[in-house]
Amino acid sequence: MGNLILGIDPGIALTGFGVVEDTGGGRYSRIDSGCLKTDKSVEHTARLEKIHLRVSELLAHYRPVALALEKVFFNKNTRTALTVGEARGVIMLAAAFNGITVYEYTPLQIKSGVSGDGRADKLQVQKMVCLQLRITGSFRHDDEADALAAALCHLQHLKWRVTVGGDKKAGEKTLD
């Protein structure tokens, strides 16, 4: 198996995840993807605990070489920004407990890395994710596609960093 990357699109109600493998030759494969859902009738801290637990399970099961996490920006809703920030915190904590390095990418970086256009809309990004991962059909939730896009962005970024600078810190496995 090649390098596995876990991409995460954080949220309190829905946290998208996508496990992508670099199969070599510039090809990638989706290993798993979906959304971790929490019930809004459940206490907030219990929702965060569930996100932490499920991400920890994904990390323990797949043992990715890196976690690609979307940085989220909000202009209007401070409350939403805070809850997403809390979800990001428990996701980063799960990665730290599992010895997995987290790489953060802005939506602009992800869109650009996947589609070549930092201003691409969600539909364009989803089409490029499907094309690169040879997925037919559509996604039930945008969060799943966004998580796969984050993983693909990291793999593209890794390829660029290794090509340009020989950087092996961005999640590349070595035979040392």
VEXDOPA-330696 format. One line per 10 residues: number of its first residue (from 0); for each residue z, x, y of C-alpha. Coordinates in Angstrom, 1 decimal, padded with zeros to 4 digits, always signed. Example, Ala and Ser with C-alpha at 12.3 -4.5 7.8 and 13.67 -1.06 7.14 Angstrom:
! residues 2
0) +007.8,+012.3,-004.5 ~ +007.1,+013.7,-001.1
***
This chain:
! residues 176
0) +000.0,+000.0,+000.0 ~ -000.8,+001.2,+003.5 ~ +001.3,+001.0,+006.6 ~ +002.9,-002.4,+007.0 ~ +003.7,-003.7,+010.5 ~ +005.9,-006.7,+011.2 ~ +004.8,-008.5,+014.3 ~ +007.2,-011.0,+016.0 ~ +006.6,-013.6,+018.7 ~ +010.2,-014.4,+019.7
10) +011.5,-017.8,+020.4 ~ +014.6,-019.9,+019.9 ~ +013.0,-023.0,+018.3 ~ +010.1,-021.1,+016.7 ~ +009.8,-017.4,+016.0 ~ +006.4,-016.4,+014.8 ~ +006.1,-013.6,+012.4 ~ +003.2,-011.7,+010.8 ~ +003.1,-008.9,+008.3 ~ -000.1,-006.9,+008.5
20) -001.3,-004.0,+006.4 ~ -003.6,-001.2,+007.4 ~ -005.8,-001.0,+004.4 ~ -007.8,+001.9,+005.7 ~ -011.3,+002.3,+007.2 ~ -010.4,+000.3,+010.2 ~ -009.6,-002.8,+008.1 ~ -006.4,-004.8,+008.1 ~ -005.0,-007.5,+005.9 ~ -002.5,-010.3,+006.5
30) +000.2,-010.0,+003.9 ~ +002.4,-012.9,+005.1 ~ +002.8,-015.0,+008.3 ~ +004.5,-018.1,+009.5 ~ +007.2,-019.3,+011.8 ~ +011.0,-019.2,+011.5 ~ +012.2,-022.6,+012.7 ~ +015.7,-023.5,+014.1 ~ +017.0,-027.0,+014.6 ~ +017.8,-027.8,+018.2
40) +020.7,-030.1,+017.0 ~ +022.4,-027.0,+015.7 ~ +024.7,-024.9,+017.8 ~ +022.9,-022.2,+019.8 ~ +024.8,-019.3,+018.2 ~ +024.0,-020.6,+014.7 ~ +020.3,-020.7,+015.7 ~ +020.5,-017.1,+016.8 ~ +022.3,-016.2,+013.6 ~ +019.5,-017.8,+011.5
50) +016.8,-015.9,+013.4 ~ +018.7,-012.6,+012.8 ~ +019.2,-013.4,+009.1 ~ +015.6,-014.4,+008.5 ~ +014.2,-011.4,+010.3 ~ +016.6,-009.2,+008.4 ~ +015.3,-010.7,+005.1 ~ +011.7,-010.1,+006.2 ~ +012.5,-006.5,+007.0 ~ +014.4,-005.9,+003.8
60) +011.6,-007.5,+001.7 ~ +008.5,-005.9,+003.3 ~ +010.0,-002.6,+004.6 ~ +007.5,-002.3,+007.4 ~ +007.1,+001.1,+009.1 ~ +007.5,-000.6,+012.5 ~ +008.2,-003.9,+014.2 ~ +005.9,-005.0,+017.0 ~ +007.7,-007.3,+019.4 ~ +006.1,-009.3,+022.2
70) +007.7,-008.9,+025.6 ~ +007.9,-012.3,+027.1 ~ +007.7,-013.0,+030.8 ~ +008.6,-016.3,+032.5 ~ +008.1,-017.2,+036.1 ~ +009.7,-020.6,+036.4 ~ +012.2,-021.4,+033.7 ~ +015.1,-019.0,+033.8 ~ +017.0,-020.9,+031.0 ~ +014.0,-020.4,+028.6
80) +013.7,-016.8,+029.6 ~ +017.4,-016.2,+028.8 ~ +017.2,-017.9,+025.3 ~ +014.1,-016.0,+024.4 ~ +015.9,-012.8,+025.5 ~ +018.8,-013.7,+023.2 ~ +016.3,-014.2,+020.3 ~ +014.7,-010.9,+021.1 ~ +018.2,-009.3,+021.1 ~ +019.0,-010.5,+017.6
90) +015.6,-009.5,+016.3 ~ +016.0,-006.0,+017.7 ~ +019.5,-005.8,+016.2 ~ +018.0,-006.8,+012.8 ~ +015.5,-004.0,+013.1 ~ +018.2,-001.5,+014.1 ~ +020.3,-002.4,+011.1 ~ +017.3,-001.9,+008.8 ~ +016.3,+001.4,+010.4 ~ +013.0,+000.0,+011.7
100) +011.7,+001.2,+015.1 ~ +010.7,-001.6,+017.6 ~ +007.6,-001.3,+019.7 ~ +007.3,-003.7,+022.6 ~ +004.0,-005.0,+024.0 ~ +003.3,-007.3,+026.9 ~ +001.1,-010.3,+026.4 ~ -001.6,-008.4,+028.4 ~ -001.4,-005.4,+026.1 ~ -001.6,-007.6,+023.0
110) -004.6,-009.6,+024.3 ~ -006.4,-006.5,+025.3 ~ -005.6,-004.7,+022.0 ~ -006.9,-007.6,+019.9 ~ -009.7,-009.0,+021.9 ~ -010.6,-006.2,+024.4 ~ -009.8,-008.6,+027.3 ~ -006.3,-008.7,+028.7 ~ -007.1,-012.1,+030.3 ~ -008.3,-013.7,+027.0
120) -007.0,-017.2,+026.4 ~ -005.1,-018.2,+023.3 ~ -008.2,-019.5,+021.5 ~ -010.1,-016.3,+022.0 ~ -007.1,-014.3,+020.7 ~ -006.7,-016.5,+017.7 ~ -010.4,-016.2,+016.9 ~ -010.2,-012.4,+017.0 ~ -007.0,-012.4,+014.9 ~ -008.9,-014.5,+012.3
130) -011.9,-012.2,+012.5 ~ -010.0,-009.0,+012.1 ~ -007.8,-010.3,+009.3 ~ -010.5,-012.3,+007.6 ~ -008.6,-015.6,+007.9 ~ -010.4,-018.9,+007.6 ~ -009.0,-022.1,+009.2 ~ -006.6,-022.4,+012.0 ~ -002.9,-021.7,+012.6 ~ -000.3,-024.5,+012.6
140) +001.6,-022.8,+015.4 ~ +000.4,-020.5,+018.2 ~ +003.5,-018.4,+017.5 ~ +002.2,-017.3,+014.1 ~ -001.1,-016.1,+015.6 ~ +000.7,-014.4,+018.4 ~ +002.9,-012.5,+016.0 ~ -000.2,-011.4,+014.0 ~ -001.8,-010.3,+017.2 ~ +001.3,-008.2,+018.1
150) +001.1,-006.5,+014.7 ~ -002.7,-005.8,+015.2 ~ -002.0,-004.6,+018.7 ~ +000.5,-002.0,+017.3 ~ -002.0,-000.9,+014.6 ~ -004.7,-000.4,+017.3 ~ -002.2,+001.4,+019.5 ~ -001.1,+003.6,+016.6 ~ -004.6,+004.5,+015.8 ~ -005.3,+005.4,+019.4
160) -002.1,+007.5,+019.7 ~ -002.7,+009.4,+016.5 ~ -006.3,+010.0,+017.4 ~ -005.6,+011.1,+021.0 ~ -002.3,+012.9,+020.6 ~ -001.4,+013.3,+017.0 ~ +001.6,+011.1,+017.5 ~ +003.3,+010.3,+014.2 ~ +006.3,+008.5,+015.8 ~ +004.5,+005.2,+016.3
170) +005.0,+004.0,+012.7 ~ +002.6,+006.3,+010.8 ~ +003.8,+007.2,+007.3 ~ +003.7,+010.9,+006.5 ~ +003.8,+012.8,+003.2 ~ +006.6,+015.2,+004.4
***
